[in-house]
Amino acid sequence: MKGNDILQIDPKDNVLVALKELSAGSKVDVGFSIAVKETIPQKHKMLLEDLAEGQQVIMYGVPVGVVLQDLPAGSLLTIENTKHFAEPLSLENRKAYAWQSPDVSKWKNRTFSGYQRSSGKVGTANYWLFIPLVFCENRNLKVIEEALIKQLGYYKPNKYESLVSQHLSGQVTQMTYATELVFKHIDGIRFLYHHGGCGGTRQDAETLLRLLAGYVHHPNVAGATVLSLGCQHAQADWFRSIQKELYPGSEKPVLYFEQQQMPSEEELISSAISETLEALKEANKTERQPATLDKLVVGLECGGSDGFSGISANPVLGRVSDLLATLKASTILSEFPELNGVEQNIIDRCASQDLAEKFVRIQRAYESHAQAVGSGFDMNPSPGNIKDGLITDAIKSAGAAKKGGSAPVSDILDYTEPVTKPGLNLLCTPGNDVESTTGLAGSGANIILFTTGLGTPTGNPVTPVIKVSSNSALAARMEDIIDVNTGGVIEGTKTIEQAGDELLEKIIAVAGGEQTKAMKLEQNDFIPWKRGVSL
């Protein structure tokens, strides 16, 4: 049910979404007339029928809350009159799942231009990494970064330097730096600064090393230089053994330097720079070649969501995910707190009982950990989410899950586990934007799709991030961070299928070297998850 002003997402829903602000006292025609009891802001929800205290609110065809008082049809749902509710999950009542895959005939012979790796994977970019095994090495990395970036042609002058100069002296001083790339087939040098490796639990150190292993052996990475202090939890030998466990047979070049075995810091930095430059000469020999679309591994992420995200941008990603699954590519849906309320659908879609049990085990452990410190999945919506109509976690989750389309779930991955199967994979990460995108890349995503309704300037050091707006107003207001606008779905000028097909074309272009807005802005965000509570 859709008019110019309202939308009923599923025939079972007892709420309507306001596509435009509805004024108090106006009437909405839904086959019968409903009087709007109070102003309904755009993106917020209005009751389609009378509900008594304790009755369920149904949206996306599933329960997403219960009302705390008697409410007549035409009422605005708020955090004061509605609370979170999600149906309990059940492994015993798994339903048979049938899926009608989309027609992909026009994509079957398409290719993108990527970097072929000896592992059989294909990179959408070609970076060299510098990794500290402990935060003590961050300063040394910073010194190396300043030297390499400026001398190898990767430095982008900060335009605000001239602004400062003008304020101080009354005139603009032009800053000049080398712009020609020394290594034309190396897209950049990336530095993974973090605050872990020591001073925490060994479990946190192991999780960090497993994540870093995913970055070293990422298809978008040519090789890595690793700096270690020597006395930290995250030992270099331990890192080597984890790499062999997760990525056996990998031929990726990795250079190691341990400060406590060096006569001086200068010797450490000089040796790391010299040996890395020699390794870059070899890495620079790899050039882009055609690759089939089944080599794509696409992460599915949302952040700064609004009341339209689950109607436009997220279902468009779902369309893309289904297309890629049919093409035998891999997609990864993350953010387990944002599956709260749709778990039964995930369970039913799992390709095997073992996968369903693994999903339930991880999800229950995560939620129990959150509850143990006085939190919970129901506390996931941010103030920005709530302001834009996502007033319960189940409402947010039901819309967020649309990014995974309708394909069967081919694998369930705990944090840092690498993707090994085609089709839809689920990866346990927090809902925190950067912790989640960091995890997606660590598990092998060579492209990340990131939907937003409010605007989130997030990227990743090694994986191109394509920003997808849920509404045209955001795309116009923050065009410097938005790559693709799905607002036409809300406006009725595009179908989800049309917008999804256009987005897949954008993915192919970016996989072949086209820069995203996040790449141009150098949004190289990297935050490891410590596996403590992070929602």
C-alpha positions as CSV (number, residue, x, y, z in Angstrom):
1,M,0.0,0.0,0.0
2,K,1.6,3.2,-1.1
3,G,0.4,6.7,-1.9
4,N,2.3,9.9,-2.2
5,D,2.5,10.4,1.5
6,I,2.4,6.9,3.2
7,L,3.8,3.4,2.8
8,Q,2.7,0.0,4.2
9,I,5.9,-2.1,3.7
10,D,4.2,-5.5,4.2
11,P,0.5,-6.4,4.0
12,K,0.7,-7.8,7.5
13,D,1.9,-4.5,8.9
14,N,-0.3,-2.5,11.3
15,V,1.8,0.7,10.9
16,L,2.4,3.1,8.0
17,V,5.6,5.0,7.2
18,A,5.2,8.7,6.5
19,L,7.0,9.5,3.3
20,K,6.2,13.1,3.9
21,E,5.2,14.9,7.1
22,L,1.6,14.3,7.9
23,S,-0.1,17.2,9.7
24,A,-2.4,16.7,12.7
25,G,-6.1,16.6,11.7
26,S,-5.4,15.6,8.1
27,K,-6.8,12.4,6.7
28,V,-5.0,9.5,5.1
29,D,-6.8,7.3,2.6
30,V,-5.8,3.6,2.8
31,G,-8.9,2.2,1.3
32,F,-10.6,3.7,4.2
33,S,-10.0,7.0,5.9
34,I,-7.7,7.4,8.9
35,A,-7.6,10.7,10.9
36,V,-4.0,11.7,11.7
37,K,-4.1,12.3,15.5
38,E,-0.9,14.3,15.8
39,T,1.9,15.5,13.4
40,I,3.7,12.5,12.0
41,P,7.3,13.6,11.0
42,Q,8.7,12.3,7.7
43,K,10.1,8.8,8.1
44,H,8.2,8.1,11.3
45,K,5.5,5.5,11.9
46,M,1.7,5.9,12.3
47,L,-0.7,3.3,13.5
48,L,-2.9,1.8,10.8
49,E,-5.4,0.4,13.4
50,D,-6.3,0.7,17.1
51,L,-3.9,-1.1,19.5
52,A,-4.5,-1.9,23.1
53,E,-1.8,-1.8,25.7
54,G,0.6,-4.7,25.3
55,Q,-0.4,-5.5,21.7
56,Q,2.3,-6.0,19.1
57,V,3.5,-3.5,16.5
58,I,4.0,-5.3,13.2
59,M,6.4,-3.8,10.6
60,Y,8.2,-5.6,7.7
61,G,5.8,-8.4,8.5
62,V,7.4,-9.2,11.9
63,P,6.8,-8.0,15.5
64,V,9.0,-4.9,16.2
65,G,7.6,-3.7,19.5
66,V,4.6,-3.5,21.8
67,V,2.6,-0.4,22.7
68,L,2.7,0.7,26.4
69,Q,-0.8,2.2,26.3
70,D,-4.0,2.1,24.4
71,L,-3.4,3.9,21.1
72,P,-5.9,4.7,18.3
73,A,-5.3,4.5,14.6
74,G,-3.5,7.6,13.4
75,S,-1.2,7.8,16.4
76,L,2.5,8.5,16.2
77,L,4.8,5.8,17.6
78,T,7.4,7.1,19.9
79,I,9.9,5.8,22.5
80,E,7.5,6.9,25.2
81,N,4.5,4.8,23.9
82,T,6.3,1.9,22.3
83,K,9.0,-0.5,23.5
84,H,11.2,-3.0,21.8
85,F,10.0,-6.6,21.2
86,A,11.4,-9.4,19.2
87,E,10.1,-12.9,18.7
88,P,12.2,-15.6,20.4
89,L,14.2,-17.7,18.0
90,S,13.8,-21.4,17.7
91,L,16.1,-24.1,16.2
92,E,13.4,-26.7,16.6
93,N,10.9,-25.0,14.3
94,R,13.1,-24.4,11.3
95,K,10.9,-24.0,8.2
96,A,11.9,-25.3,4.7
97,Y,13.2,-22.4,2.7
98,A,12.8,-22.0,-1.0
99,W,14.5,-19.2,-3.0
100,Q,13.8,-18.0,-6.5
101,S,17.1,-16.6,-7.7
102,P,17.1,-13.6,-10.0
103,D,17.8,-13.6,-13.7
104,V,21.6,-12.8,-14.1
105,S,21.9,-13.5,-17.8
106,K,23.1,-10.0,-18.6
107,W,25.9,-10.2,-16.0
108,K,27.2,-13.7,-16.7
109,N,30.0,-12.7,-19.1
110,R,30.9,-9.4,-17.4
111,T,34.4,-8.9,-15.9
112,F,36.2,-6.3,-13.9
113,S,39.9,-5.4,-14.0
114,G,41.6,-6.7,-10.9
115,Y,44.9,-7.9,-9.4
116,Q,45.2,-11.7,-9.7
117,R,46.8,-13.4,-6.6
118,S,48.5,-16.7,-6.4
119,S,45.8,-17.8,-3.9
120,G,43.2,-17.6,-6.7
121,K,41.7,-14.5,-5.1
122,V,41.4,-11.2,-7.0
123,G,42.1,-7.7,-5.6
124,T,40.2,-4.6,-6.5
125,A,43.2,-2.6,-5.4
126,N,46.9,-3.1,-4.7
127,Y,48.3,-1.8,-1.4
128,W,51.3,-2.3,0.7
129,L,50.7,-2.5,4.5
130,F,52.6,-1.3,7.5
131,I,51.4,-3.1,10.7
132,P,52.4,-2.6,14.3
133,L,51.9,-5.7,16.5
134,V,51.6,-3.4,19.5
135,F,50.7,0.3,20.0
136,C,54.2,1.1,21.1
137,E,55.2,1.1,17.4
138,N,52.7,3.6,16.3
139,R,55.1,6.5,16.6
140,N,57.7,4.7,14.4
141,L,55.0,4.0,11.9
142,K,54.1,7.7,11.8
143,V,57.7,8.6,11.0
144,I,57.9,6.0,8.2
145,E,54.6,7.2,6.8
146,E,55.7,10.8,6.6
147,A,58.8,9.7,4.7
148,L,57.3,7.2,2.3
149,I,54.0,9.0,1.4
150,K,55.6,12.2,0.4
151,Q,58.6,10.7,-1.4
152,L,56.6,8.1,-3.4
153,G,53.9,10.4,-4.7
154,Y,51.0,9.4,-2.5
155,Y,50.8,12.6,-0.4
156,K,47.7,14.8,-0.8
157,P,48.4,18.3,0.3
158,N,46.1,19.5,3.1
159,K,44.3,22.5,1.5
160,Y,43.8,24.0,5.0
161,E,47.6,24.6,5.3
162,S,47.2,27.6,3.0
163,L,44.2,28.8,5.0
164,V,46.3,28.8,8.2
165,S,49.1,30.5,6.4
166,Q,46.7,33.2,5.1
167,H,45.4,33.8,8.6
168,L,48.9,34.1,10.1
169,S,50.6,36.2,7.4
170,G,47.8,37.7,5.4
171,Q,48.9,35.9,2.3
172,V,48.6,32.4,0.9
173,T,51.8,30.3,0.8
174,Q,51.6,27.6,-1.9
175,M,52.7,24.2,-0.7
176,T,54.2,21.9,-3.3
177,Y,54.8,18.1,-3.1
178,A,55.8,15.4,-5.6
179,T,52.7,14.0,-7.3
180,E,54.0,11.5,-9.7
181,L,53.8,7.9,-8.5
182,V,57.2,6.1,-8.2
183,F,55.4,2.7,-8.2
184,K,52.5,3.1,-10.7
185,H,50.9,-0.2,-9.9
186,I,50.8,0.2,-6.1
187,D,47.7,2.1,-5.2
188,G,49.0,3.3,-1.9
189,I,50.9,2.5,1.3
190,R,48.5,1.9,4.3
191,F,49.3,2.1,8.0
192,L,47.1,0.2,10.4
193,Y,47.4,2.2,13.6
194,H,45.8,0.6,16.6
195,H,45.9,0.6,20.5
196,G,46.2,-3.1,21.1
197,G,48.7,-5.9,21.3
198,C,49.6,-5.5,25.0
199,G,48.2,-4.4,28.3
200,G,45.0,-6.4,27.7
201,T,44.0,-10.1,27.7
202,R,45.7,-12.7,25.6
203,Q,42.4,-13.3,24.1
204,D,42.3,-9.7,22.9
205,A,45.8,-10.1,21.5
206,E,44.9,-13.2,19.6
207,T,41.8,-11.6,18.1
208,L,43.9,-8.6,17.0
209,L,46.5,-11.0,15.4
210,R,43.7,-12.9,13.6
211,L,42.3,-9.6,12.3
212,L,45.7,-8.4,11.1
213,A,46.3,-11.7,9.4
214,G,43.2,-11.1,7.4
215,Y,44.6,-7.7,6.3
216,V,48.0,-9.1,5.4
217,H,46.5,-11.8,3.2
218,H,43.7,-9.7,1.8
219,P,43.5,-9.8,-2.0
220,N,43.8,-6.0,-2.1
221,V,47.2,-6.3,-0.4
222,A,50.5,-7.0,-2.2
223,G,52.6,-7.5,1.0
224,A,53.2,-6.1,4.5
225,T,55.9,-4.7,6.8
226,V,55.4,-5.7,10.4
227,L,56.9,-3.8,13.3
228,S,57.2,-5.4,16.8
229,L,58.5,-4.1,20.0
230,G,59.4,-7.6,21.4
231,C,57.9,-8.0,24.8
232,Q,54.2,-7.6,24.0
233,H,51.4,-10.2,24.2
234,A,51.1,-10.1,20.4
235,Q,54.4,-11.9,19.5
236,A,55.7,-12.1,16.0
237,D,56.0,-15.9,16.1
238,W,52.4,-16.2,17.3
239,F,51.4,-13.9,14.4
240,R,53.2,-16.2,11.9
241,S,51.5,-19.3,13.3
242,I,48.1,-17.7,13.1
243,Q,48.7,-16.7,9.5
244,K,49.6,-20.3,8.6
245,E,46.5,-21.6,10.3
246,L,44.1,-19.2,8.6
247,Y,45.9,-18.8,5.2
248,P,47.9,-22.0,4.6
249,G,50.0,-21.9,1.5
250,S,50.0,-18.2,1.2
251,E,53.0,-16.7,-0.7
252,K,52.4,-13.1,0.5
253,P,55.7,-11.3,1.3
254,V,55.8,-10.2,4.9
255,L,58.8,-8.3,6.4
256,Y,59.4,-8.4,10.2
257,F,61.3,-5.9,12.3
258,E,61.7,-6.1,16.1
259,Q,62.8,-3.0,17.9
260,Q,64.3,-4.7,21.0
261,Q,66.6,-6.6,18.7
262,M,67.9,-3.5,17.0
263,P,70.8,-1.2,18.2
264,S,68.6,1.9,17.8
265,E,65.3,3.2,16.7
266,E,67.0,4.8,13.7
267,E,68.3,1.4,12.6
268,L,64.8,0.0,12.9
269,I,63.2,2.7,10.8
270,S,66.0,2.8,8.2
271,S,66.0,-1.0,7.8
272,A,62.2,-1.2,7.5
273,I,62.2,1.6,4.8
274,S,65.0,0.1,2.8
275,E,63.7,-3.4,2.7
276,T,60.2,-2.3,2.0
277,L,61.4,-0.2,-1.0
278,E,63.0,-3.3,-2.5
279,A,59.8,-5.4,-1.9
280,L,57.7,-2.7,-3.6
281,K,59.8,-3.0,-6.8
282,E,58.6,-6.6,-7.1
283,A,55.0,-5.9,-6.0
284,N,54.9,-3.1,-8.7
285,K,55.2,-5.8,-11.4
286,T,51.6,-6.9,-10.8
287,E,49.1,-5.2,-13.1
288,R,45.3,-5.3,-13.5
289,Q,43.8,-8.1,-15.6
290,P,40.2,-9.1,-16.4
291,A,38.5,-11.2,-13.7
292,T,35.0,-12.7,-13.6
293,L,32.4,-11.4,-11.2
294,D,32.5,-14.5,-9.0
295,K,35.8,-13.1,-7.7
296,L,33.9,-10.3,-5.9
297,V,33.5,-10.4,-2.2
298,V,31.1,-7.7,-1.2
299,G,30.6,-6.5,2.4
300,L,27.1,-5.2,3.3
301,E,27.1,-2.4,5.9
302,C,24.9,0.4,7.1
303,G,25.5,3.4,9.4
304,G,23.8,6.6,10.3
305,S,20.5,4.9,9.3
306,D,17.2,6.7,8.9
307,G,13.6,5.8,8.5
308,F,14.1,5.3,4.8
309,S,17.2,3.0,5.0
310,G,15.1,-0.1,5.3
311,I,12.8,0.9,2.4
312,S,15.3,2.1,-0.2
313,A,19.0,1.7,0.3
314,N,19.1,-1.6,2.2
315,P,16.7,-3.5,-0.1
316,V,18.8,-2.2,-3.0
317,L,21.8,-3.8,-1.4
318,G,19.7,-6.9,-0.9
319,R,19.0,-7.0,-4.7
320,V,22.7,-6.7,-5.4
321,S,23.5,-9.5,-2.8
322,D,21.0,-11.8,-4.5
323,L,22.5,-11.1,-8.0
324,L,26.0,-11.8,-6.7
325,A,25.0,-14.9,-4.9
326,T,23.5,-16.2,-8.1
327,L,26.7,-15.4,-10.0
328,K,28.7,-17.5,-7.4
329,A,30.3,-14.4,-5.9
330,S,30.4,-13.9,-2.1
331,T,28.6,-11.3,0.0
332,I,29.0,-10.6,3.7
333,L,26.2,-9.3,6.0
334,S,27.7,-8.1,9.3
335,E,26.4,-6.3,12.5
336,F,24.8,-9.2,14.6
337,P,23.1,-6.8,17.0
338,E,21.1,-5.5,14.0
339,L,19.7,-9.0,13.3
340,N,17.8,-8.9,16.6
341,G,14.1,-9.6,15.7
342,V,14.8,-11.3,12.4
343,E,16.8,-14.3,13.7
344,Q,14.2,-16.8,12.9
345,N,14.3,-15.8,9.2
346,I,18.1,-16.2,9.3
347,I,17.8,-19.6,11.0
348,D,15.3,-20.8,8.3
349,R,17.6,-19.6,5.5
350,C,20.7,-21.4,6.8
351,A,21.9,-24.0,4.3
352,S,22.3,-26.6,7.1
353,Q,21.3,-27.3,10.7
354,D,24.9,-26.9,11.8
355,L,25.1,-23.4,10.4
356,A,21.8,-22.5,12.1
357,E,23.2,-23.8,15.4
358,K,26.4,-21.8,15.0
359,F,24.4,-18.6,14.3
360,V,22.3,-19.2,17.4
361,R,25.4,-20.0,19.6
362,I,27.2,-16.8,18.5
363,Q,24.2,-14.6,18.7
364,R,23.2,-15.8,22.2
365,A,26.7,-15.5,23.5
366,Y,27.0,-12.0,22.2
367,E,23.6,-10.9,23.7
368,S,24.5,-12.5,27.1
369,H,27.8,-10.7,27.2
370,A,25.9,-7.4,26.5
371,Q,23.3,-8.1,29.2
372,A,26.0,-9.1,31.7
373,V,27.3,-5.5,31.7
374,G,23.9,-3.9,31.9
375,S,23.4,-3.4,28.2
376,G,21.5,-5.3,25.5
377,F,20.6,-5.4,21.8
378,D,17.5,-3.3,22.6
379,M,19.9,-0.4,23.4
380,N,21.4,-0.4,19.9
381,P,19.5,2.5,18.2
382,S,21.5,5.7,18.4
383,P,20.0,9.2,19.1
384,G,20.2,9.9,15.4
385,N,18.4,6.6,14.6
386,I,15.6,7.4,17.1
387,K,15.2,11.0,15.8
388,D,14.6,9.7,12.3
389,G,12.0,7.1,13.3
390,L,14.0,4.0,14.2
391,I,12.6,3.8,17.7
392,T,13.2,0.2,18.6
393,D,16.1,-2.2,17.8
394,A,13.7,-4.6,16.1
395,I,12.5,-1.8,13.7
396,K,16.1,-1.0,13.0
397,S,17.1,-4.6,12.6
398,A,14.2,-5.6,10.3
399,G,15.3,-2.8,8.0
400,A,19.0,-3.5,8.3
401,A,18.6,-7.2,7.5
402,K,17.2,-6.2,4.1
403,K,20.8,-5.7,3.0
404,G,21.1,-9.5,2.9
405,G,18.4,-10.0,0.3
406,S,16.6,-13.3,0.3
407,A,19.3,-15.8,-0.7
408,P,20.1,-18.8,1.5
409,V,22.8,-18.3,4.1
410,S,25.8,-20.3,2.8
411,D,28.1,-19.7,5.9
412,I,28.2,-18.2,9.4
413,L,31.5,-16.6,10.4
414,D,32.7,-15.5,13.8
415,Y,34.8,-12.3,13.9
416,T,38.1,-12.7,12.0
417,E,37.1,-15.9,10.2
418,P,37.8,-15.6,6.4
419,V,35.2,-16.0,3.7
420,T,35.6,-19.3,1.9
421,K,32.2,-19.9,0.3
422,P,30.2,-18.2,-2.4
423,G,26.8,-16.8,-1.7
424,L,25.5,-15.0,1.4
425,N,27.8,-15.1,4.5
426,L,27.0,-13.7,7.9
427,L,29.8,-12.3,9.9
428,C,29.6,-11.5,13.6
429,T,30.6,-7.9,14.2
430,P,29.2,-5.1,16.4
431,G,26.8,-2.5,14.9
432,N,29.6,0.1,15.4
433,D,30.2,1.3,11.9
434,V,34.0,1.3,11.8
435,E,34.5,-1.8,13.9
436,S,32.1,-3.6,11.5
437,T,33.8,-2.3,8.3
438,T,37.2,-3.2,9.8
439,G,35.9,-6.7,10.4
440,L,34.4,-7.0,6.9
441,A,37.7,-6.2,5.2
442,G,39.5,-8.5,7.7
443,S,37.4,-11.4,6.5
444,G,38.1,-10.7,2.9
445,A,35.6,-8.2,1.5
446,N,37.3,-6.6,-1.6
447,I,34.4,-4.1,-1.9
448,I,32.1,-2.7,0.8
449,L,28.7,-1.2,0.3
450,F,27.7,1.2,3.0
451,T,24.2,2.6,3.2
452,T,23.4,5.7,5.2
453,G,20.4,7.9,5.7
454,L,22.0,10.6,7.9
455,G,25.5,10.7,6.4
456,T,28.6,8.8,7.6
457,P,32.1,9.7,6.4
458,T,33.6,6.3,6.8
459,G,36.1,4.3,4.7
460,N,38.7,1.5,5.0
461,P,42.4,1.3,4.5
462,V,42.4,-1.5,1.9
463,T,38.9,-2.0,0.7
464,P,37.0,0.5,-1.4
465,V,33.8,1.7,0.4
466,I,30.8,2.7,-1.8
467,K,28.4,5.0,0.1
468,V,24.8,4.6,-0.8
469,S,22.2,7.2,0.3
470,S,18.7,6.2,1.3
471,N,17.2,9.6,0.3
472,S,17.9,12.3,-2.3
473,A,18.1,15.2,0.3
474,L,21.1,13.6,1.9
475,A,22.7,12.9,-1.5
476,A,22.4,16.6,-2.4
477,R,23.5,17.9,1.0
478,M,26.5,15.7,1.4
479,E,27.5,14.9,-2.2
480,D,31.2,14.9,-1.2
481,I,30.7,11.6,0.7
482,I,27.8,9.9,-1.3
483,D,28.5,7.7,-4.3
484,V,25.1,6.4,-5.2
485,N,21.6,7.7,-4.4
486,T,18.6,5.4,-4.0
487,G,16.2,8.2,-3.1
488,G,14.4,7.5,-6.4
489,V,12.9,4.4,-4.8
490,I,11.2,6.6,-2.2
491,E,10.1,9.1,-4.8
492,G,8.7,6.3,-7.0
493,T,11.0,7.1,-10.0
494,K,13.0,3.9,-9.7
495,T,12.3,0.3,-8.7
496,I,14.5,-1.6,-6.2
497,E,15.6,-3.8,-9.2
498,Q,16.6,-0.9,-11.3
499,A,18.5,0.8,-8.5
500,G,20.2,-2.5,-7.7
501,D,21.3,-3.1,-11.3
502,E,22.8,0.4,-11.4
503,L,24.6,-0.2,-8.1
504,L,26.1,-3.5,-9.5
505,E,27.5,-1.4,-12.4
506,K,29.1,0.9,-9.9
507,I,30.7,-2.0,-8.1
508,I,32.2,-3.3,-11.4
509,A,33.6,0.2,-12.1
510,V,35.1,0.6,-8.6
511,A,36.5,-3.0,-8.6
512,G,38.3,-1.9,-11.8
513,G,40.0,1.1,-10.2
514,E,37.4,3.9,-10.1
515,Q,37.9,5.8,-6.8
516,T,35.0,6.2,-4.4
517,K,34.3,9.4,-2.4
518,A,35.8,7.8,0.7
519,M,39.0,7.0,-1.1
520,K,39.3,10.5,-2.4
521,L,38.8,11.9,1.1
522,E,41.4,9.3,2.4
523,Q,38.9,7.9,4.9
524,N,41.1,5.0,6.0
525,D,39.3,4.1,9.2
526,F,40.5,1.1,11.2
527,I,39.2,0.0,14.6
528,P,39.7,-3.6,15.8
529,W,36.9,-5.0,18.0
530,K,38.2,-6.1,21.4
531,R,35.3,-8.6,21.8
532,G,34.2,-6.7,24.9
533,V,30.7,-5.2,24.7
534,S,30.5,-2.9,21.7
535,L,27.1,-2.1,20.3
